Amino acid sequence: MAEYDLVVLGGTIATASDTFQADIGVRDGRIVALAERLDGGAETIDATGRLVLPGGIEGHCHIEQESSSGIMSADDYYTGSVSAAFGGNSCFVPFAAQHKGMGVTETLDLYDSRAAPKSVIDYSYHLIISDPSEAVLAELPKAFARGVTSFKVFMTYDLMRLGDGQLLDILSVAKAHGALTMVHAENNDIIKWTSKRLLEGGYTAPRYHAISHPALAEEEAINRVISLAKFVDAPLFVVHVSTPEGAELVRRARQAGARIFAETCPQYLFLTREDLDRPGMEGAKFMCSPPVRDAATQDALWRHVEAGTFASVSSDHAPYRFDETGKLMGGPNAAFKQIANGMPGIAMRLPLLFSEGVVKGRISLNQFVALSSTNAAKTFGLSPKKGTIAIGADADIAIWDPNETRTVSLADQHDAMDYTPFEGMRVTGWPRTVLSRGRPVVLEGELKAAAGSGAFVARGTVDLSGLPGHRTPELDPARNFGARIAP
């Protein structure tokens, strides 16, 4: 009987901290051996001349999810997970959206029914909270108990946004249970004020979406929500940071020890508002919120990527087709406020980051691993099971050809979309094989996994190493005359 179910031979292994040559022995879906030479594999994969990395963990994507206005995203858990796998990911954490009137358990049960029969890679959920009633807050511990230990709230969108008091309630409950609050941070009133005046002036084309979400709307909201999180000393994750000012607020807070995390996305590193200024409605393909900005912003955000401000670079995959089911739901000549926000990108997140980051020398290979997998595992409670190549970890492995060059095309996305915003870009470096718990999901560019072969992963708590937090005097019983007013 073979000693190992699978041996990955001859590759260059990279983790978030080290790069070395070794073979990997896999048994029962886990890594059980790392050695200069391993024999005795029932199956082998020759990785000579290739990079052997932890499978990517996509921490921000919208799969088989209704928006607050009732639009269903184009990808279900089959096409979404297949696209993720072809992009080098072995695990993802989409959102489970609680809409007004829905309970927490009801919401998670609904998404279980969508994911379990379809996903080809392992998955968990971030719970979106849009209706933080007393009943919902009381039910949140049930989500934590089943391993859903992060959730998202909004500071914008009339149907989703929460006030500061509601945010403090949620942050406090999250802290009490070791959970992580994620936030879409934009000032709703600035956006509404600007949008109203644009529309009244007849400025309705897609390009004006970029104008309707000023950079200051993000900066103000990030500053405010960081202050709220610091006040109750709760961990906070700021999603899709699109401005240098927002990134700088995150950097300063972390430097001061606050338990603040953040991400940016490929669209903010590779696209600009000029992409919205295309003939007809073509610019609608590039609409997302916050919007893509300018070249100077790209450069500044790259510097923050290089310096370690961001825990991860995530796709924010929000696939709406360029037809009446998605982008053009408001009609072929809809004003920018009637156009669905979001763009696809789950398959291109890692190839773009590798090509522009590692190949061009902006980040090291180890930084790439951290940004693509390891940090997400630590932040979202998947570590040490996922996010690294180490004895005892799941055999979630992506094998890359670092020299393969491709021109981005829709065919390479393997999703349910009818366009990619990155069409025609040239990238160097491509994931050829992806293993999830030792089983091939993609093998040399061919899909091997069946629908439903992925598994739900119950997650632990956020890793707060190196972030001592912020002690607010007014909430400290030793300094506020003994009052206990927060967890």
C-alpha positions as CSV (number, residue, x, y, z in Angstrom):
1,M,0.0,0.0,0.0
2,A,1.4,3.4,-0.9
3,E,2.6,5.6,1.9
4,Y,0.9,8.7,0.4
5,D,-2.2,9.2,-1.6
6,L,-0.4,11.9,-3.7
7,V,3.1,13.2,-4.0
8,V,3.8,16.6,-5.6
9,L,7.3,16.3,-6.9
10,G,10.1,18.7,-7.7
11,G,8.4,22.1,-7.3
12,T,9.6,25.3,-5.8
13,I,7.4,25.8,-2.7
14,A,6.6,29.3,-1.5
15,T,4.8,30.3,1.7
16,A,4.3,33.8,3.1
17,S,7.7,33.6,4.8
18,D,9.9,31.1,2.9
19,T,10.8,29.7,-0.5
20,F,12.4,26.2,-0.9
21,Q,12.6,23.1,-3.0
22,A,10.7,20.1,-1.6
23,D,8.3,17.3,-2.4
24,I,4.9,17.2,-0.7
25,G,3.3,14.1,0.6
26,V,-0.5,14.1,0.9
27,R,-2.7,11.6,2.9
28,D,-6.4,11.9,3.6
29,G,-6.5,15.4,2.2
30,R,-3.8,16.8,4.4
31,I,-0.1,17.5,4.0
32,V,1.8,14.9,6.0
33,A,5.3,15.2,4.7
34,L,7.7,17.8,3.3
35,A,11.1,16.4,2.2
36,E,13.9,16.7,-0.4
37,R,12.7,13.5,-2.0
38,L,9.5,11.5,-1.4
39,D,8.6,8.1,-2.9
40,G,5.6,5.9,-2.4
41,G,2.8,8.0,-3.8
42,A,-0.3,6.3,-5.2
43,E,-0.5,9.2,-7.6
44,T,2.1,11.9,-8.4
45,I,2.1,15.3,-10.0
46,D,5.4,16.5,-11.5
47,A,5.9,20.2,-10.6
48,T,9.4,20.5,-11.9
49,G,10.1,24.1,-13.0
50,R,6.9,25.3,-11.5
51,L,5.8,27.2,-8.3
52,V,3.9,25.3,-5.7
53,L,1.9,27.8,-3.6
54,P,-1.0,27.6,-1.1
55,G,-4.2,27.7,-3.0
56,G,-5.7,31.2,-3.2
57,I,-8.4,32.2,-0.7
58,E,-10.9,34.6,-2.2
59,G,-12.3,36.6,0.7
60,H,-14.6,38.9,-1.1
61,C,-17.0,37.7,-3.8
62,H,-20.8,37.7,-4.5
63,I,-22.0,34.3,-5.6
64,E,-25.7,33.4,-6.2
65,Q,-26.6,36.5,-4.1
66,E,-29.5,38.9,-4.6
67,S,-28.7,42.6,-4.3
68,S,-30.8,44.9,-2.2
69,S,-32.8,45.8,-5.3
70,G,-33.5,42.1,-6.1
71,I,-31.0,41.4,-8.9
72,M,-29.4,37.9,-8.8
73,S,-25.7,37.7,-9.6
74,A,-24.9,35.8,-12.7
75,D,-22.7,33.2,-11.1
76,D,-24.2,30.4,-9.0
77,Y,-22.0,28.3,-6.7
78,Y,-21.0,26.0,-9.6
79,T,-19.9,28.6,-12.1
80,G,-18.5,30.9,-9.4
81,S,-16.4,28.2,-7.8
82,V,-15.2,26.8,-11.2
83,S,-14.1,30.3,-12.2
84,A,-12.3,30.8,-8.8
85,A,-10.5,27.5,-9.2
86,F,-9.3,28.3,-12.7
87,G,-7.9,31.5,-11.2
88,G,-5.8,29.6,-8.7
89,N,-8.2,29.5,-5.7
90,S,-8.9,26.5,-3.6
91,C,-11.3,28.1,-1.1
92,F,-13.6,31.1,-1.1
93,V,-15.8,33.0,1.3
94,P,-18.8,34.6,-0.5
95,F,-21.5,36.7,1.2
96,A,-24.8,35.4,2.6
97,A,-27.1,38.4,2.4
98,Q,-29.7,38.9,5.2
99,H,-32.4,41.2,3.8
100,K,-34.9,43.0,5.9
101,G,-37.3,40.6,7.7
102,M,-35.0,37.6,7.3
103,G,-33.5,35.8,10.3
104,V,-29.8,34.9,10.6
105,T,-30.4,31.1,10.6
106,E,-32.9,31.4,7.8
107,T,-30.3,33.3,5.7
108,L,-27.5,30.8,6.3
109,D,-29.8,27.8,5.6
110,L,-30.7,29.4,2.3
111,Y,-27.1,29.8,1.3
112,D,-26.3,26.3,2.4
113,S,-29.0,25.0,0.0
114,R,-27.3,27.0,-2.8
115,A,-23.6,26.1,-2.1
116,A,-23.6,22.5,-0.9
117,P,-24.9,20.9,-4.1
118,K,-22.8,23.0,-6.5
119,S,-19.4,24.3,-5.2
120,V,-16.3,22.5,-6.5
121,I,-14.0,24.2,-3.9
122,D,-14.3,24.6,-0.1
123,Y,-16.4,27.6,1.1
124,S,-17.7,29.6,4.0
125,Y,-19.8,32.8,4.2
126,H,-19.6,36.3,5.5
127,L,-23.0,37.2,6.7
128,I,-24.4,40.5,5.4
129,I,-26.4,42.3,8.1
130,S,-28.9,44.9,6.7
131,D,-31.5,44.6,9.4
132,P,-29.8,44.7,12.8
133,S,-33.0,44.3,14.9
134,E,-32.9,43.2,18.5
135,A,-34.0,39.7,17.3
136,V,-31.2,39.6,14.7
137,L,-28.5,40.7,17.1
138,A,-29.7,38.1,19.6
139,E,-29.5,35.4,16.9
140,L,-26.0,36.3,15.7
141,P,-24.3,33.9,18.2
142,K,-26.0,31.0,16.3
143,A,-24.0,32.1,13.2
144,F,-20.8,32.2,15.2
145,A,-21.5,28.8,16.6
146,R,-21.8,27.3,13.1
147,G,-18.5,28.8,12.1
148,V,-19.6,32.0,10.4
149,T,-17.4,34.4,12.2
150,S,-17.4,37.5,10.0
151,F,-20.1,39.7,8.7
152,K,-20.5,42.8,6.6
153,V,-22.4,46.0,7.1
154,F,-22.9,49.1,4.9
155,M,-22.6,52.8,5.5
156,T,-24.2,53.6,2.2
157,Y,-27.2,52.4,0.0
158,D,-30.6,53.5,1.4
159,L,-31.8,49.9,1.8
160,M,-28.7,48.7,3.5
161,R,-26.9,51.5,5.4
162,L,-26.7,51.5,9.1
163,G,-26.3,54.5,11.4
164,D,-23.4,55.0,13.8
165,G,-25.4,53.7,16.8
166,Q,-26.3,50.5,14.9
167,L,-22.7,50.1,13.9
168,L,-21.6,50.4,17.6
169,D,-24.2,47.7,18.5
170,I,-22.9,45.3,15.9
171,L,-19.2,46.0,16.6
172,S,-19.9,45.4,20.3
173,V,-21.7,42.1,19.7
174,A,-18.9,41.0,17.3
175,K,-16.2,41.8,19.8
176,A,-18.0,39.8,22.6
177,H,-17.9,36.7,20.4
178,G,-14.5,37.1,18.7
179,A,-16.0,37.9,15.3
180,L,-14.9,40.3,12.6
181,T,-17.0,43.1,11.3
182,M,-16.5,44.0,7.6
183,V,-17.7,47.4,6.3
184,H,-18.4,49.1,3.0
185,A,-17.3,52.6,4.0
186,E,-18.7,55.5,1.9
187,N,-20.7,58.5,3.1
188,N,-24.2,58.0,1.9
189,D,-25.3,61.6,2.1
190,I,-22.3,62.9,0.1
191,I,-23.1,60.4,-2.7
192,K,-26.8,61.2,-2.7
193,W,-26.2,65.0,-2.7
194,T,-23.8,64.7,-5.6
195,S,-25.9,62.2,-7.6
196,K,-29.0,64.4,-7.3
197,R,-27.3,67.4,-8.8
198,L,-25.6,65.4,-11.6
199,L,-29.0,63.9,-12.6
200,E,-30.7,67.3,-12.4
201,G,-28.1,68.7,-14.7
202,G,-28.6,65.9,-17.3
203,Y,-25.3,64.2,-16.5
204,T,-26.6,60.6,-16.7
205,A,-24.0,58.6,-18.7
206,P,-22.1,55.8,-17.0
207,R,-19.0,58.0,-16.7
208,Y,-20.8,60.2,-14.1
209,H,-21.0,57.3,-11.7
210,A,-17.3,57.9,-11.0
211,I,-18.1,61.5,-10.2
212,S,-21.0,60.7,-8.0
213,H,-18.9,58.8,-5.5
214,P,-16.2,61.4,-4.5
215,A,-13.0,60.2,-2.9
216,L,-13.9,62.3,0.2
217,A,-17.0,60.2,0.7
218,E,-14.8,57.2,1.2
219,E,-12.2,59.0,3.3
220,E,-14.8,60.4,5.7
221,A,-16.6,57.1,6.2
222,I,-13.3,55.2,6.8
223,N,-12.2,57.7,9.3
224,R,-15.6,57.5,11.1
225,V,-15.9,53.7,11.2
226,I,-12.3,53.3,12.3
227,S,-13.1,55.7,15.2
228,L,-16.2,53.7,16.1
229,A,-14.2,50.4,16.0
230,K,-11.5,51.9,18.2
231,F,-14.0,53.3,20.6
232,V,-15.3,49.8,21.5
233,D,-11.9,48.1,20.6
234,A,-13.5,45.8,18.1
235,P,-11.7,44.3,15.1
236,L,-12.7,45.8,11.8
237,F,-12.1,44.9,8.1
238,V,-12.5,47.8,5.6
239,V,-13.4,46.3,2.2
240,H,-12.4,47.5,-1.3
241,V,-10.4,50.6,-0.3
242,S,-10.1,52.8,-3.4
243,T,-8.3,56.0,-2.3
244,P,-4.9,56.8,-1.0
245,E,-6.4,58.8,1.9
246,G,-8.5,55.8,3.0
247,A,-5.5,53.5,2.8
248,E,-3.4,56.0,4.8
249,L,-6.1,56.1,7.5
250,V,-5.9,52.3,7.8
251,R,-2.1,52.4,7.9
252,R,-2.0,54.9,10.7
253,A,-4.6,53.0,12.7
254,R,-2.7,49.8,12.4
255,Q,0.6,51.5,13.3
256,A,-1.1,52.7,16.5
257,G,-2.1,49.2,17.3
258,A,-5.8,49.4,16.4
259,R,-7.3,46.1,15.2
260,I,-8.0,47.3,11.7
261,F,-7.6,45.3,8.5
262,A,-8.3,46.3,4.9
263,E,-8.2,45.2,1.3
264,T,-8.0,46.7,-2.1
265,C,-9.0,45.1,-5.4
266,P,-7.6,44.6,-8.9
267,Q,-10.0,47.1,-10.5
268,Y,-8.4,49.9,-8.4
269,L,-4.9,48.8,-9.5
270,F,-5.6,48.2,-13.2
271,L,-8.6,50.3,-14.3
272,T,-9.4,54.0,-14.2
273,R,-12.4,56.2,-14.5
274,E,-11.5,56.7,-18.2
275,D,-12.8,53.2,-18.7
276,L,-16.3,54.4,-17.9
277,D,-16.0,57.0,-20.6
278,R,-16.6,54.7,-23.5
279,P,-19.1,54.9,-26.3
280,G,-22.8,54.3,-25.6
281,M,-23.3,52.1,-22.6
282,E,-20.0,50.3,-22.7
283,G,-18.8,52.2,-19.7
284,A,-21.4,50.4,-17.6
285,K,-19.2,47.3,-17.7
286,F,-16.7,49.2,-15.5
287,M,-19.1,50.5,-12.9
288,C,-18.5,49.4,-9.3
289,S,-18.7,51.1,-5.9
290,P,-16.5,52.6,-4.8
291,P,-15.7,53.6,-8.4
292,V,-12.4,53.1,-10.2
293,R,-10.4,56.4,-10.0
294,D,-7.3,57.7,-11.7
295,A,-3.7,56.7,-12.5
296,A,-2.2,58.7,-9.6
297,T,-4.5,56.7,-7.3
298,Q,-3.4,53.4,-8.8
299,D,0.3,54.3,-8.1
300,A,-0.5,55.3,-4.5
301,L,-2.5,52.1,-3.9
302,W,0.3,50.0,-5.3
303,R,2.7,51.6,-2.8
304,H,0.3,50.6,0.0
305,V,0.2,47.0,-1.4
306,E,4.0,47.0,-1.4
307,A,4.3,48.4,2.1
308,G,1.8,45.9,3.7
309,T,-1.1,48.2,4.5
310,F,-3.6,45.7,3.0
311,A,-4.2,42.3,4.4
312,S,-5.3,41.1,1.0
313,V,-6.1,41.9,-2.6
314,S,-9.6,40.6,-3.2
315,S,-11.7,40.5,-6.4
316,D,-15.0,41.8,-5.1
317,H,-16.4,39.6,-7.9
318,A,-19.9,40.9,-8.5
319,P,-21.0,39.5,-11.8
320,Y,-23.9,41.2,-13.6
321,R,-24.2,40.4,-17.3
322,F,-24.3,43.2,-19.9
323,D,-28.0,42.7,-20.6
324,E,-31.4,43.3,-19.1
325,T,-30.8,40.7,-16.4
326,G,-27.9,42.7,-15.0
327,K,-26.2,45.9,-16.0
328,L,-29.1,47.0,-18.3
329,M,-31.9,46.1,-16.0
330,G,-33.0,49.8,-16.1
331,G,-33.2,49.8,-19.9
332,P,-30.7,50.3,-22.7
333,N,-30.3,54.0,-22.0
334,A,-30.6,54.0,-18.2
335,A,-29.0,56.7,-16.1
336,F,-26.0,55.8,-14.0
337,K,-28.1,55.4,-10.8
338,Q,-30.2,52.7,-12.5
339,I,-27.2,50.6,-13.6
340,A,-26.2,47.6,-11.5
341,N,-22.9,48.1,-9.7
342,G,-20.2,45.5,-9.8
343,M,-17.9,43.7,-12.2
344,P,-16.5,40.2,-12.5
345,G,-12.9,39.3,-11.7
346,I,-12.6,36.2,-9.5
347,A,-10.5,34.3,-12.1
348,M,-8.2,37.2,-12.8
349,R,-7.4,38.4,-9.2
350,L,-4.3,36.2,-8.8
351,P,-2.9,36.3,-12.4
352,L,-3.1,40.1,-12.5
353,L,-1.4,40.4,-9.0
354,F,1.3,37.9,-9.9
355,S,2.0,39.5,-13.3
356,E,2.1,43.1,-12.2
357,G,3.4,42.4,-8.7
358,V,5.8,39.5,-8.7
359,V,7.0,39.5,-12.3
360,K,7.6,43.3,-12.4
361,G,9.3,43.2,-9.0
362,R,6.8,45.3,-7.1
363,I,6.2,42.6,-4.5
364,S,8.1,39.4,-3.6
365,L,6.7,35.9,-4.2
366,N,6.2,35.6,-0.4
367,Q,4.2,38.8,-0.3
368,F,2.1,37.4,-3.1
369,V,1.4,34.3,-1.1
370,A,0.4,36.5,1.9
371,L,-1.9,38.7,-0.1
372,S,-3.5,35.9,-2.0
373,S,-4.0,33.3,0.7
374,T,-2.2,33.4,4.1
375,N,-3.4,36.7,5.4
376,A,-7.0,35.8,4.4
377,A,-6.7,32.5,6.3
378,K,-5.5,34.4,9.4
379,T,-7.9,37.2,9.2
380,F,-11.0,35.1,8.5
381,G,-10.3,32.2,10.9
382,L,-9.2,29.6,8.4
383,S,-5.6,29.2,9.7
384,P,-3.7,26.9,10.2
385,K,-6.0,24.6,8.3
386,K,-5.7,26.7,5.1
387,G,-3.5,29.4,3.7
388,T,-0.1,27.7,4.0
389,I,2.0,24.7,3.0
390,A,2.9,23.0,6.2
391,I,2.5,19.6,7.8
392,G,-1.0,19.2,9.1
393,A,-2.6,21.8,6.8
394,D,-5.2,20.9,4.2
395,A,-3.5,20.0,0.9
396,D,-4.9,23.1,-0.8
397,I,-2.2,23.7,-3.4
398,A,-1.9,25.8,-6.6
399,I,0.8,24.9,-9.1
400,W,1.8,27.8,-11.2
401,D,3.8,28.1,-14.5
402,P,5.6,31.4,-13.7
403,N,6.5,31.9,-17.4
404,E,3.3,31.3,-19.2
405,T,2.1,34.4,-20.9
406,R,-1.6,35.0,-21.9
407,T,-3.8,37.6,-23.3
408,V,-6.9,37.9,-21.1
409,S,-10.0,36.6,-22.7
410,L,-13.6,35.8,-21.7
411,A,-12.9,32.1,-22.5
412,D,-10.3,32.0,-19.7
413,Q,-12.8,33.1,-17.0
414,H,-15.0,30.0,-16.9
415,D,-17.8,32.0,-15.3
416,A,-21.4,32.8,-16.4
417,M,-20.5,36.3,-17.6
418,D,-20.6,37.8,-21.1
419,Y,-17.5,40.0,-20.6
420,T,-14.4,40.6,-18.6
421,P,-13.3,44.1,-17.8
422,F,-9.7,43.0,-18.2
423,E,-10.1,41.8,-21.8
424,G,-6.9,42.1,-23.9
425,M,-4.5,42.7,-21.0
426,R,-1.2,40.7,-21.2
427,V,-0.2,38.7,-18.1
428,T,2.8,36.5,-17.3
429,G,2.3,33.6,-14.8
430,W,-0.7,31.3,-14.8
431,P,-2.1,28.7,-12.4
432,R,-2.1,25.3,-14.2
433,T,-3.3,22.9,-11.4
434,V,-5.3,23.5,-8.3
435,L,-5.8,20.9,-5.5
436,S,-8.4,21.2,-2.8
437,R,-7.8,18.8,0.1
438,G,-5.5,16.9,-2.2
439,R,-8.1,16.3,-4.9
440,P,-7.5,17.8,-8.3
441,V,-10.1,20.5,-9.1
442,V,-8.2,21.8,-12.1
443,L,-5.4,19.6,-13.5
444,E,-3.3,21.1,-16.3
445,G,-6.0,23.5,-17.3
446,E,-8.9,20.9,-17.3
447,L,-11.7,20.8,-14.8
448,K,-11.7,17.5,-12.8
449,A,-14.0,18.2,-9.8
450,A,-17.7,17.5,-9.7
451,A,-20.4,19.9,-8.5
452,G,-20.8,19.6,-4.7
453,S,-17.4,18.2,-4.0
454,G,-16.4,21.3,-2.1
455,A,-17.2,21.4,1.6
456,F,-18.3,24.1,4.1
457,V,-15.5,25.2,6.4
458,A,-16.4,26.3,9.9
459,R,-14.1,29.2,10.7
460,G,-12.4,30.3,14.0
461,T,-11.7,33.8,15.1
462,V,-9.5,36.6,13.6
463,D,-5.8,36.5,14.3
464,L,-5.1,39.7,16.2
465,S,-1.3,39.1,16.6
466,G,0.7,42.4,16.8
467,L,-2.4,44.5,17.2
468,P,-2.9,45.3,21.0
469,G,-6.0,47.3,20.4
470,H,-7.2,50.6,21.7
471,R,-8.4,51.2,25.3
472,T,-11.0,54.0,25.5
473,P,-10.8,55.6,29.0
474,E,-14.6,56.2,29.1
475,L,-15.2,52.5,28.7
476,D,-12.6,51.3,31.1
477,P,-14.1,50.5,34.6
478,A,-10.8,51.4,36.2
479,R,-11.0,54.9,34.8
480,N,-14.8,55.6,34.5
481,F,-15.9,55.2,38.1
482,G,-16.6,51.5,37.7
483,A,-19.2,51.7,34.9
484,R,-19.5,48.6,32.7
485,I,-21.1,49.8,29.4
486,A,-19.5,47.7,26.7
487,P,-18.3,44.1,26.2
